Structure formats: C-alpha cells, structure tokens
Amino acid sequence: MAEECPVNIECRLFNSIECGSHRLYIGEIVEIHFDKACMKDGKPDIKKIKPILYSQFAYFGLGKQLGPAFSAREDVSNRK
C-alpha cells in the first residue's frame, strides 16, 4: 500500500498487452482500501479524499456534486 495515498486499489492482473507507446493492463479490482481519515459515517468522503483527474494534458480536482446517484434521466444541463 502507498502510505501517501488516501485510497489504494488492490487488483488481480489477467493480462498485459504492449500497445506501442504504452502498455495496457487488464484485470479486476479485488479490494479497495481507504485511509480512515477519509471516511465519514463509515463511508468514503470524496471531499476528504481530494482525487486528482487527468484529462488531455491537464490535471483537475473534483468540483461540486451535480446530482444524486442513478439520476441519469434528470436534467443536468446546468452543470456550471
């Protein structure tokens, strides 16, 4: 486990494929380990975890919550 990381994802590797500029790893998630300091009411708290996302040459943090889970049919056009 990486002590510096609030979340560690333990995986089982099935395959590794050379793709030219990178290697693709295929596997399954076996266990997810959370730092207790990042929990709230026994559940992971995304605000305490503060994940970093990479998207096309830039890094981002997470913004505000857009809506509840499983609400894909609801209007989310005002995502500002």
N, C-alpha and C positions, 0 to 999 in steps of 0.2 A: 504494500500500500504506500502511496505517496503521502507523507505526513502533511505537506503543504496544501494538499487538495481537500476541499470540504466534501467532495464526492469521489469515490473510487468505484469503477465499474469492472467487475470481475467477469471475464469472458472465456469461453471454450472455443479454441481455434479449430475450424474444419478444413480450411484451405487457404492458400496464399498464391495469388496469381500476379506474375510480372506484367505490367501494363505499359512498358516503355519508360515514361517519366516518373512512374510511381508504382507501388505495389498495393494490390487490393487484398484485404484480409476479410475472410468470410467466417462467421462464427455465430455463437449465440450468447446472450447475456445470462450468466449463471446467478449472479448476486450483485446487489448494489449496496455499497457501504457509505453511510453518511456520518460526518462528524456530529457528535451530539450537540455541539454549539450551534449547529444549523437546523435544529429541529424546533418546532413549535407545536405544542399539544400532540406530541408523538408522531408528527408528520414533517417531511422536509419543508423548509420555508425558503422559497425562491429568493426573497429579499435578502436573506442572510447568506445564501449560497453565492449570490452575485456571479452567475455564469458569464463567460465571455464567448461571443459568437464570431465566427469568421465568415465573411461574405465578399467575394470578389475584391481582394486586395485591401480589405479594411477590417478592423475589429470593432465589435459593438457590444454594449451591455443590453440587458433587457429593459424594456420600458414598462408602461402601465398595463394592467390587466385589461384585455379587450372584451371579455365576457366569460361566462361560466363554461365549464367543460360540456361537450356534446351539444353545443348550441349553433351548429353549422347553418341551420336554416334561418337563424335570426339575422337581422340586418346589421352588418358590421362595416358598412361603407364609411362611417365616420371615424376611421382609425387614425386620428391626428394626435 
